[in-house]
């Protein structure tokens, strides 16, 4: 089971779609910034979900375009979707920040070098904050769920800025 399957089943539950359409939506809407998903994972998981009976496929040919596969959710897929919702809504939240590898490695280098890497981290956090703030006016066109996730990222980023500033002050 994976969060990718939960996302895909929910997305297809809305209406039948092709893998290409889903992969494009994911890239166009920066979904990988919110959940761990990629275009190859979309294709791989759709095939697996289809083989396991959670999705039905229909081959469609429009004009001169190549044939494409349209996925729709089955009754078994609906049940699996709700099973995944239940599982992930009850699962303990895990936080993994790649930059923690930098923090853990700081005692292996000189303080002057460490300061350089900490400043890089701080710059990244502030750049992300500016990017989110710059695009706040676009939020009105995003569904409530999407706005909530963007707000979540904004709040986490602000907390990380505060944490990093405190850490840098203590460390340096």
N, C-alpha and C positions, 0 to 999 in steps of 0.2 A: 504494500500500500504506500501511496505517496501523496504529498500535497499537490503534485502535478496532476495526478488523476482527479483529485477533488476539483481543481480549477477547470480542467478539460471537460469533465462531466457537467459541471455547472454551466459552462459556456455553451456546450452543445444542447443542454437542457433548454436554453433560451430558444434555440432554433437549430436545425441541421446546418452543418458547415463542412467545408473542405479543410484539410490539414494546412494547405497553403493560406487560406483565409485566416485561420487561427494563428499561424506563425507570424503573418503580417501584422495582425492586430496586436500580438504580444510585443513585437518590435516597435510598432508605431506608437504604442501607449506606454512604453518603458516598463512593462510588467516585470522584467527581470530585476528591476530595482526594488520591487516590492516582495516578490517571491522568487525562489530559486527555480528558474525555468529557462529553457533555451529552445530554439527552433528544432534542433535534432531531437531533443527530448519530446517535443510535441509529436513528431512523426513516429518515433519509437513507441511512445505510450499509447497513441491511438491504435496502432497495429495490435499491441498487446491487449488493450481494452476490447477491441473487436474480436480477437481470438477467444477471449474469455467470455464472450456473450454479453458484454455490457453495452456494446454499440453495434448497430446495424450499418452496413455500407450499401451504397447505391452508386453505380458508375453512371456518370452523366457526361454527355458530349454536346457542346454548344458550338455550332458553326464549324469554323476551321480550327478552333482551339483543341488542344489535346484533351483526351478523356480525363476526367477527374473523379475522385472518390468523395462522396458526401457522406458524412457520419451523422447518425441520429441515435438517440439514447433508447435503450430497450427498457422493459419493465425491470429486468434484473439490474440494469444500469442505474435505474432510479433508486432501487433499494440499496445498491452499493454507494451511490452518492450520499444518501442519508446516513449510511453506516460510517462513511468517511467524515461527514459533518460531525457526527457524534464523537467519533474517535479524536479528531483534532480539536474539538471544542473542549475536550476533557484532558488533553495531553499537557504535561508540564511544559511550560515555555522554556526553550533553550536559547541562550544568547551566545553567539559565537562572533567575535569581532576579529578579523584577520590582523588588524593593527596591534592586537595584544601580543603577537609574536615580536613586534618591534619593542614593546614595553619590556617584555621578559628578557630581551637581548641587550638591553641598555647597560647592564652591569658588566658586559663583556667588552665594552669600548670606553674610550676616554669621554669625560663629561662634555668636552667641546664638540666631539662628534655626536654624542647623544643629543645635545641641544639642537643640532642641525636637523636630526630626524624628528624630534618633537615639534620643531617649527614647521616641518613639512606636514605633519599630522594636523597641527592647528590650522594651517593654511587650507588644507582639504576640508576640514569641518566648516570653516568660515565661508569657503567657496560654495559648499553645498547649501549653507544657510542663505547666502545671497541668491543662489539659483532658485530656491524654493520661494523666497520672498518676491523675487522678480516675476514669478509665474502665478502668484496668488490670485490675480484677477482672472486667470483661466479656470480657477476652481469652480466658478459658478456653473460652468458647462459640464462638469463631471458629476456622475451619480454620487449620491450620499456616501456609499461604501468607499468609493475611490477617494473622496474628500477626506473621509475619516482616516484612511491609510496614509495619505499625504500629510495630514495633520500629525499623525503618530510619528512619522519620520522626522517631521520638523521638531517636534517636542524631544524626541530621542537625540537628535543632532544637537539641540540646544543644551541638553543635559550633558552630552559628551564634551561640548565646548567648556562648560563649567567644570566638569571633572578634570579635563586636560589642563586647564588653567591652574587649578589647585595642585595637580600633580607636578606640573612644571615648576611652580613656585617652591614646592617642598623639595623636589629632586635637585633643582639647579641651585 
